[in-house]
């Protein structure tokens, strides 16, 4: 289980690093940067929920917990077993996160289309 977690967190870190390098190399306004961060965060959340749901039936499983500060992911840690893992709650959170992700992608796509229209002078 430790190897799976290590691979999962490595992929998450690499994709986050690549996304940061790509977005920093472009010139974006604050709205576009905010949308890019929101898409990145919802992608990370989706991976965490998927990990928790996929391993819910594993003996000795400790779900990943997300620590937030100012509504941003600060740290991902193992949740202590104070309360029983609720699979339905995780699935509901995952669905809510999916809807947020879709909305952010739609806004980002619209923003890019508007920028493209401006740069091509409406052609």
C-alpha positions as protocol buffer text, in pm:
chain_id: "A"
residue {
  index: 1
  type: UNK
  ca { x: 0 y: 0 z: 0 }
}
residue {
  index: 2
  type: UNK
  ca { x: 293 y: 235 z: 70 }
}
residue {
  index: 3
  type: UNK
  ca { x: 428 y: 183 z: -283 }
}
residue {
  index: 4
  type: UNK
  ca { x: 88 y: 270 z: -433 }
}
residue {
  index: 5
  type: UNK
  ca { x: 64 y: 582 z: -219 }
}
residue {
  index: 6
  type: UNK
  ca { x: 418 y: 687 z: -313 }
}
residue {
  index: 7
  type: UNK
  ca { x: 344 y: 645 z: -685 }
}
residue {
  index: 8
  type: UNK
  ca { x: 15 y: 834 z: -648 }
}
residue {
  index: 9
  type: UNK
  ca { x: 175 y: 1126 z: -465 }
}
residue {
  index: 10
  type: UNK
  ca { x: 469 y: 1133 z: -709 }
}
residue {
  index: 11
  type: UNK
  ca { x: 237 y: 1160 z: -1008 }
}
residue {
  index: 12
  type: UNK
  ca { x: 35 y: 1429 z: -830 }
}
residue {
  index: 13
  type: UNK
  ca { x: 352 y: 1629 z: -754 }
}
residue {
  index: 14
  type: UNK
  ca { x: 494 y: 1597 z: -1106 }
}
residue {
  index: 15
  type: UNK
  ca { x: 168 y: 1702 z: -1272 }
}
residue {
  index: 16
  type: UNK
  ca { x: 140 y: 1998 z: -1034 }
}
residue {
  index: 17
  type: UNK
  ca { x: 499 y: 2106 z: -1109 }
}
residue {
  index: 18
  type: UNK
  ca { x: 454 y: 2080 z: -1485 }
}
residue {
  index: 19
  type: UNK
  ca { x: 127 y: 2273 z: -1472 }
}
residue {
  index: 20
  type: UNK
  ca { x: 291 y: 2551 z: -1267 }
}
residue {
  index: 21
  type: UNK
  ca { x: 583 y: 2584 z: -1510 }
}
residue {
  index: 22
  type: UNK
  ca { x: 349 y: 2596 z: -1807 }
}
residue {
  index: 23
  type: UNK
  ca { x: 116 y: 2859 z: -1662 }
}
residue {
  index: 24
  type: UNK
  ca { x: 398 y: 3077 z: -1531 }
}
residue {
  index: 25
  type: UNK
  ca { x: 565 y: 3090 z: -1872 }
}
residue {
  index: 26
  type: UNK
  ca { x: 257 y: 3248 z: -2030 }
}
residue {
  index: 27
  type: UNK
  ca { x: 123 y: 3597 z: -1979 }
}
residue {
  index: 28
  type: UNK
  ca { x: -220 y: 3572 z: -1815 }
}
residue {
  index: 29
  type: UNK
  ca { x: -437 y: 3814 z: -1626 }
}
residue {
  index: 30
  type: UNK
  ca { x: -547 y: 3746 z: -1268 }
}
residue {
  index: 31
  type: UNK
  ca { x: -876 y: 3588 z: -1374 }
}
residue {
  index: 32
  type: UNK
  ca { x: -706 y: 3336 z: -1598 }
}
residue {
  index: 33
  type: UNK
  ca { x: -446 y: 3254 z: -1333 }
}
residue {
  index: 34
  type: UNK
  ca { x: -724 y: 3208 z: -1076 }
}
residue {
  index: 35
  type: UNK
  ca { x: -916 y: 2976 z: -1307 }
}
residue {
  index: 36
  type: UNK
  ca { x: -599 y: 2776 z: -1377 }
}
residue {
  index: 37
  type: UNK
  ca { x: -536 y: 2738 z: -1002 }
}
residue {
  index: 38
  type: UNK
  ca { x: -899 y: 2633 z: -947 }
}
residue {
  index: 39
  type: UNK
  ca { x: -879 y: 2370 z: -1222 }
}
residue {
  index: 40
  type: UNK
  ca { x: -550 y: 2241 z: -1077 }
}
residue {
  index: 41
  type: UNK
  ca { x: -692 y: 2223 z: -724 }
}
residue {
  index: 42
  type: UNK
  ca { x: -1011 y: 2043 z: -829 }
}
residue {
  index: 43
  type: UNK
  ca { x: -794 y: 1794 z: -1024 }
}
residue {
  index: 44
  type: UNK
  ca { x: -589 y: 1728 z: -711 }
}
residue {
  index: 45
  type: UNK
  ca { x: -903 y: 1690 z: -502 }
}
residue {
  index: 46
  type: UNK
  ca { x: -1047 y: 1445 z: -757 }
}
residue {
  index: 47
  type: UNK
  ca { x: -731 y: 1232 z: -731 }
}
residue {
  index: 48
  type: UNK
  ca { x: -752 y: 1230 z: -350 }
}
residue {
  index: 49
  type: UNK
  ca { x: -1120 y: 1131 z: -351 }
}
residue {
  index: 50
  type: UNK
  ca { x: -1051 y: 859 z: -610 }
}
residue {
  index: 51
  type: UNK
  ca { x: -769 y: 722 z: -394 }
}
residue {
  index: 52
  type: UNK
  ca { x: -989 y: 717 z: -84 }
}
residue {
  index: 53
  type: UNK
  ca { x: -1281 y: 551 z: -263 }
}
residue {
  index: 54
  type: UNK
  ca { x: -1062 y: 293 z: -440 }
}
residue {
  index: 55
  type: UNK
  ca { x: -895 y: 184 z: -118 }
}
residue {
  index: 56
  type: UNK
  ca { x: -1199 y: 201 z: 112 }
}
residue {
  index: 57
  type: UNK
  ca { x: -1227 y: -179 z: 133 }
}
residue {
  index: 58
  type: UNK
  ca { x: -857 y: -236 z: 208 }
}
residue {
  index: 59
  type: UNK
  ca { x: -779 y: -363 z: 556 }
}
residue {
  index: 60
  type: UNK
  ca { x: -592 y: -104 z: 763 }
}
residue {
  index: 61
  type: UNK
  ca { x: -670 y: 174 z: 517 }
}
residue {
  index: 62
  type: UNK
  ca { x: -624 y: 531 z: 637 }
}
residue {
  index: 63
  type: UNK
  ca { x: -792 y: 784 z: 408 }
}
residue {
  index: 64
  type: UNK
  ca { x: -613 y: 1096 z: 293 }
}
residue {
  index: 65
  type: UNK
  ca { x: -733 y: 1417 z: 457 }
}
residue {
  index: 66
  type: UNK
  ca { x: -699 y: 1766 z: 315 }
}
residue {
  index: 67
  type: UNK
  ca { x: -592 y: 2060 z: 529 }
}
residue {
  index: 68
  type: UNK
  ca { x: -711 y: 2395 z: 397 }
}
residue {
  index: 69
  type: UNK
  ca { x: -593 y: 2745 z: 486 }
}
residue {
  index: 70
  type: UNK
  ca { x: -772 y: 3043 z: 328 }
}
residue {
  index: 71
  type: UNK
  ca { x: -966 y: 2801 z: 107 }
}
residue {
  index: 72
  type: UNK
  ca { x: -646 y: 2660 z: -50 }
}
residue {
  index: 73
  type: UNK
  ca { x: -499 y: 2312 z: -8 }
}
residue {
  index: 74
  type: UNK
  ca { x: -218 y: 2342 z: 242 }
}
residue {
  index: 75
  type: UNK
  ca { x: -134 y: 1982 z: 324 }
}
residue {
  index: 76
  type: UNK
  ca { x: -251 y: 1628 z: 247 }
}
residue {
  index: 77
  type: UNK
  ca { x: -212 y: 1389 z: 540 }
}
residue {
  index: 78
  type: UNK
  ca { x: -344 y: 1056 z: 657 }
}
residue {
  index: 79
  type: UNK
  ca { x: -669 y: 1092 z: 851 }
}
residue {
  index: 80
  type: UNK
  ca { x: -667 y: 948 z: 1200 }
}
residue {
  index: 81
  type: UNK
  ca { x: -928 y: 677 z: 1260 }
}
residue {
  index: 82
  type: UNK
  ca { x: -1135 y: 877 z: 1509 }
}
residue {
  index: 83
  type: UNK
  ca { x: -1450 y: 824 z: 1306 }
}
residue {
  index: 84
  type: UNK
  ca { x: -1552 y: 557 z: 1059 }
}
residue {
  index: 85
  type: UNK
  ca { x: -1475 y: 621 z: 691 }
}
residue {
  index: 86
  type: UNK
  ca { x: -1796 y: 718 z: 512 }
}
residue {
  index: 87
  type: UNK
  ca { x: -1786 y: 601 z: 150 }
}
residue {
  index: 88
  type: UNK
  ca { x: -2111 y: 775 z: 55 }
}
residue {
  index: 89
  type: UNK
  ca { x: -1981 y: 1105 z: 190 }
}
residue {
  index: 90
  type: UNK
  ca { x: -1661 y: 1072 z: -16 }
}
residue {
  index: 91
  type: UNK
  ca { x: -1864 y: 992 z: -329 }
}
residue {
  index: 92
  type: UNK
  ca { x: -2086 y: 1295 z: -273 }
}
residue {
  index: 93
  type: UNK
  ca { x: -1781 y: 1520 z: -224 }
}
residue {
  index: 94
  type: UNK
  ca { x: -1624 y: 1373 z: -538 }
}
residue {
  index: 95
  type: UNK
  ca { x: -1938 y: 1447 z: -741 }
}
residue {
  index: 96
  type: UNK
  ca { x: -1954 y: 1804 z: -608 }
}
residue {
  index: 97
  type: UNK
  ca { x: -1587 y: 1849 z: -694 }
}
residue {
  index: 98
  type: UNK
  ca { x: -1649 y: 1712 z: -1046 }
}
residue {
  index: 99
  type: UNK
  ca { x: -1923 y: 1969 z: -1103 }
}
residue {
  index: 100
  type: UNK
  ca { x: -1693 y: 2249 z: -984 }
}
residue {
  index: 101
  type: UNK
  ca { x: -1416 y: 2123 z: -1212 }
}
residue {
  index: 102
  type: UNK
  ca { x: -1650 y: 2120 z: -1513 }
}
residue {
  index: 103
  type: UNK
  ca { x: -1766 y: 2475 z: -1437 }
}
residue {
  index: 104
  type: UNK
  ca { x: -1406 y: 2601 z: -1405 }
}
residue {
  index: 105
  type: UNK
  ca { x: -1309 y: 2433 z: -1733 }
}
residue {
  index: 106
  type: UNK
  ca { x: -1610 y: 2588 z: -1908 }
}
residue {
  index: 107
  type: UNK
  ca { x: -1520 y: 2935 z: -1775 }
}
residue {
  index: 108
  type: UNK
  ca { x: -1154 y: 2889 z: -1871 }
}
residue {
  index: 109
  type: UNK
  ca { x: -1250 y: 2776 z: -2223 }
}
residue {
  index: 110
  type: UNK
  ca { x: -1483 y: 3075 z: -2265 }
}
residue {
  index: 111
  type: UNK
  ca { x: -1212 y: 3313 z: -2144 }
}
residue {
  index: 112
  type: UNK
  ca { x: -960 y: 3169 z: -2391 }
}
residue {
  index: 113
  type: UNK
  ca { x: -1214 y: 3191 z: -2675 }
}
residue {
  index: 114
  type: UNK
  ca { x: -1281 y: 3558 z: -2594 }
}
residue {
  index: 115
  type: UNK
  ca { x: -907 y: 3630 z: -2583 }
}
residue {
  index: 116
  type: UNK
  ca { x: -859 y: 3453 z: -2915 }
}
residue {
  index: 117
  type: UNK
  ca { x: -1141 y: 3657 z: -3069 }
}
residue {
  index: 118
  type: UNK
  ca { x: -978 y: 3981 z: -2946 }
}
residue {
  index: 119
  type: UNK
  ca { x: -633 y: 3882 z: -3075 }
}
residue {
  index: 120
  type: UNK
  ca { x: -764 y: 3789 z: -3420 }
}
residue {
  index: 121
  type: UNK
  ca { x: -973 y: 4107 z: -3437 }
}
residue {
  index: 122
  type: UNK
  ca { x: -1295 y: 3908 z: -3454 }
}
residue {
  index: 123
  type: UNK
  ca { x: -1196 y: 3702 z: -3759 }
}
